[in-house]
Structures are given as structure tokens and as C-alpha cells.
Amino acid sequence: MTNTNKILTALATGVIVGGVLGVLFAPDKGENTRNKIAEGGKKLSDSIKDKMNQGKEKLAGMRNTIRDRVEEFSS
């Protein structure tokens, strides 16, 4: 893992932890707090799914590019 990836991972983790702590310590009803946490978890889950799909598409594109280049050289 490169330093940039480590920094971005640490930053994302800090934002998530800060957000959860902010919601937990906010003066609100327990039910509202739980709903906010659940909504945040769903958004995070959706975001992760989107990033995974983008990564899969990028890998598929790289695979096709490599395959095309190999075919060019073998011809």
C-alpha cells in the first residue's frame, strides 16, 4: 500500500469515527440517533459498493487492454 493510500485510508477512517462520535454525543433522542447511524451506515455501504463496481470496471478495462496488446504482439 502506498503512502497516499495509507493517508487516504486514515483520513476516511477519521471522518467516519468523527461522524459517529458526533452523532452519539449530539443531544438527541436515542431513536433519532439510531436512525442517523443506520442511515449513515447505509450511505457508507452504498458508497463502498459503488467504489467496488468502479474498481471492477477499471480492472476489466485493464484486462481488455492487456489482452489486445498481447494479441497485437502475437500477430
ChimeraX attribute file (.defattr): number of C-alpha atoms within 10 A of each C-alpha:
attribute: neighborCount
match mode: 1-to-1
recipient: residues
	/A:1	5
	/A:2	6
	/A:3	8
	/A:4	9
	/A:5	10
	/A:6	11
	/A:7	11
	/A:8	11
	/A:9	12
	/A:10	12
	/A:11	12
	/A:12	12
	/A:13	12
	/A:14	12
	/A:15	12
	/A:16	15
	/A:17	12
	/A:18	12
	/A:19	13
	/A:20	17
	/A:21	11
	/A:22	11
	/A:23	16
	/A:24	15
	/A:25	9
	/A:26	10
	/A:27	9
	/A:28	11
	/A:29	9
	/A:30	10
	/A:31	9
	/A:32	11
	/A:33	17
	/A:34	14
	/A:35	12
	/A:36	15
	/A:37	16
	/A:38	12
	/A:39	12
	/A:40	15
	/A:41	14
	/A:42	12
	/A:43	12
	/A:44	13
	/A:45	12
	/A:46	12
	/A:47	12
	/A:48	12
	/A:49	12
	/A:50	12
	/A:51	12
	/A:52	12
	/A:53	12
	/A:54	12
	/A:55	12
	/A:56	12
	/A:57	12
	/A:58	12
	/A:59	12
	/A:60	12
	/A:61	12
	/A:62	12
	/A:63	12
	/A:64	12
	/A:65	12
	/A:66	12
	/A:67	11
	/A:68	12
	/A:69	12
	/A:70	11
	/A:71	10
	/A:72	9
	/A:73	7
	/A:74	7
	/A:75	6
